[in-house]
Amino acid sequence: MPLVLVISSYVAASRVGGGIAPYVLGPMKVDPVHVPTCLFGRHPGWGPPGGGAVGADVMAQMLEGIAANGLFSLVDAVVTGHFSHPEQVAVAAEAIAKVRTAPRGKAHSHALERPIIIVDPVMGDEAPGLYIKPQVAEALAARLVPEADVLAPNLWEFARLTGADLSTLRTAEDVAAVARARGGRWLISSVPSPQGIGVLHVDGGVAMLAETPRVAGKIPNGTGDMLTLRFAGGLVSGFGAQGALADAMGATHEVIAKTADWQGPELNVAACSDRLAQRFAAPVRLLA
């Protein structure tokens, strides 16, 4: 069974952050190991969340325990998300370095030759702007962005990381051009699409856009977290980049649509577990 180390938030009553990893990865037969960066009662979008940040020293000790059980050798992917303090970012960067240098477990069937590091640079969005502390955003850019094999921002975060003017990113082709010029591998969500909404994967000169219709109504938080986790699950399950993109986009759209139908205040990932055990194939097209 593939293993994914998730370093991100845990929010008890909201289906966001790393706390949804068992709901998203479990049906794929991918095992999540979650190290929380915060322990909240609810998403801050609902109001004061309750709880607080996890100490960087506690995170480091948790990671030491995971490593002591030999699990760093079994990790197929690391996914990072929300951070509350710059010290947490440093702990995550150190863990990534150790995972990369750990000998690969011979008894474990790895879909990838080496663990893949997927950094979701959770910083903000178009409407609220930056919603984490500026020093955390600076630490993310300095410490984790250079370590990423795949960067998974939303469009606003992509513009911030690349220095692009958000108003000029009007089409998927515009976004792809900036990503190609910057280099590296990207999974960019909330990309403009004639079909409704798109997710763009850019790796070198190859750009692929997955598209689905936009679901009407208010969409709960957590869709970007689900997309990134599902994409990671697809990669470690051997789907390949295009297959993982199509599956992640299709699965996320399915959960959003079901949540809208059921008028759920949070993503109904648990109720969709049977569907999430299946593979999805959202339309994907290559961009010139």
N, C-alpha and C positions, 0 to 999 in steps of 0.2 A: 504494500500500500504506500503510495507517495506521501511525503511528509512536507508540510509547509509551516515555517516559523512566521508567526504574525506578531508584529510589534506595533500596537495601536491601542485605541481607547476601548474601554468596556463601559457600556451604558446599559444599566439594568432594564429599564422599561422602554427603551427605544431601540429599534432595529437598525443600528448604525455602527460604524467602526469595526474594530476587530471582534467585538462580541457576536457579530453575525457569521463569523467564520464556520462554526459547526453547522449552521443552517445551509450555507452556500456550498461548502466543501464536502460535508458529510455525505450528501446524496451522490456525490461523484466518486465516493470511496477514496477520498483524499483526507488524510488525518491532519487537523490543525493543532499546533502548539501555540497558545496565545500568551504573550507577555503584555499585560496592560500598562498603558502610560497614564491612565486616569481611571478612577472609579466614580462614575456619575450615576445618579438616580434616573435622570431623563436627559434628553437632548437639550442643550442650552436654548435652542429655538423656541422651546415651550416656556421658558422662563428660567429662574435660578435652578440649576441642575441638581443640586445636592451632591455631597461627596467632595472629591478633590483629586489633585494630581498624586500619582504614585512617585515616591522618592526615587531618584536615580540610583541610589545605593540599593534599594529594594529590587529594582529592575535588574541591576547587575548581579545581585545574589540569586535571583530566580534563574537568570541565564547561566550562572555557574552550576546550579543544580541540574539544569537541562543538559549542559555539556558533560557533567559528571556521569550522567546515565548513557553517554555515548551517542546522544541524539544529533549532535552537530554533524557527525559522519553520515547521518541518514537524511539530512535536510535536502530537499529537492529545490525549494524556493524559499526566499525570505521576502515577505511583504511588509512594508512599513507604511504607517498612516499618520494619525494625529499625534502630536507631541505638545506637552504643556510647558516644558522648560528646555533651554539649550543643553543642560547637562544630560538630559534623556537622549538627545540626539547623539551626543558623544558616546553614550553607552551602546546605542544601536549600531553606530559605526564600528565600534570595537567588536561587537558580536558578529557583524557581517564579515570582518577580516578573519575572525576565528573559524566561522563556517566555511569560508573559502579555502582555508588552509587545512581543514580537518580531512584526514584520509577518508575516502569514500568507502562506505560499508559494503563489503563483498557479498554479504548475504542479502542485501537490499537491491531490488530491481529498480534501477534509475532510468527514467525516460530521457533524461538529459545527461550529458557528459559531465557537467559541473553544475552546482547550484546556481539558479538564476535569481538576481536581486531586483525586485520590483519596488520602486519608491513612488508612492502616491504623495506628492508634496502638498499635503493639506494645509492651505494658507488662507483661502478666501474664495470669493465668487463675485460675479459682476455686480449684483445688487448691494450686498453688504460691504464689498471691498475686503481688505485684510481683516480677518477676524481672529488671528492669533497674535501673540506679542511680537513686535518687530524683531526682537533679538532671537526668537525662535525661528522666524522666517529666514533670518540671516544665517543661523546655524544650519538649517536645512540646505540652503543654497551652497554653503561652504563645505559641509561635511558629508551630506548624504547624496546630493545630486551627482557629484563626481563618482560616487560608488555604484550608481545604478546601472544595471544592464538594460532596464526598461524604466523610463519615467512615465508616470501615469497621471498627468494633471488634467483638470478641467480647462476649458478654453481661457478663462481669466488667469488661472495660474500659469498656463503655457505662455501667455503674453508677458506676464511678470518675469518669468524665468528667462525668456529670450530677449526681453526689451522691446518687443513688438508693440505697435499701437493697436489696441484691441479693435478700434473702429475700422481698421484696414483688413481684418480677418473676416471677410464677409462670405467666403466660400471655402469649401474643403480644399480646393486647389490653392487658395491663398495660404491656408494653414500649412499645407504640405510643403509649399515653397520655403516657408520660414524654417520648418523642421529640418528639411534637407540641408539648408544653408547652415544651420546650427550643428548638424551632425548628431550621431547617437540614435538610439531607438526610443520611439515614443508610442504611447497609447493615450490619445487625447480625446476626452469626452466633451459633450455639449457642442459639437461641431455643427455649423449650419449645413442643412441638407434639403434638397428639393422634396425629398420623401417625408420630411418631418424633423428628424434628429439623427445625427451621425456620430460614430466613433471612428477615429482615424488612427491607423497603425502605420508608422513610418519607420523603416529600417534601411538606412543607406538611401539608395535611389528608388526603392520600392515603397509605394504608398497605397494602402488599401483602405477603403471606406465601407464600413458596415452601416446600414441604414434601416430605420423602422419608422412607422408613422408616430407622430407625437400624440401621447395620451392626453385627452382633455382633462381639465380640472387641476386641483392642487396636488402636486406630487410630494409624498413624504420624503424626508431626508434619508440618506443612506444609499441612494442609487449608485453613486460613484464608488462607494466602498464595495458594494455587491459586484459591480462590473470588474473592478480590479481583482478581487478575490476569485471570481469565476474565471477570468482570463488566466490567472496563475494556475488554477486547477486544471484548465484545459492544456496548458503547456506541460505541466508535470504528468499529465495523463497521456501525453504523446499525440495530441491533436495537431501539432504544428501551429505556426503563427496564424495562418488564415482560418484554420478550423477553430482555434481558440477564440479568435476575434468574432467569428460568426456565432459560436456558442455563447460567449459572454453577452453579446448584444441581444441575442434571441432570448436567453434566460432572463436577463434584466428586464426586457420589455414585457415578457410574460408576467413577471411578478408585479410590475407597475400596473399593467392592465387589470390583473386580478384584484389588486388592491383598490384600484379605482372602482371596479364593479362592486366590490364589497364595501366601499366607502370606509376603508380602513384608515385610521389615523397614523399607523406605522406600516412599513412594508410587511406584507403578509408572507414572509419567507417560510415560516413553519407550515402554514396551511398549503403551500405550494411544493412541499417536499417530494411528493410523488412525481410531479412534473419535473422537478429539478434533478431527479435521478436519470432523466432522459437527456439526450444530446440535442441541441438546437442548431439551426442553420439559418440565421438571418442573412439576407442578401448582402453580398460583399462584391464591390467592384474595384478594379485597379484604376488608379489615377495616372494620367500621363505626366 
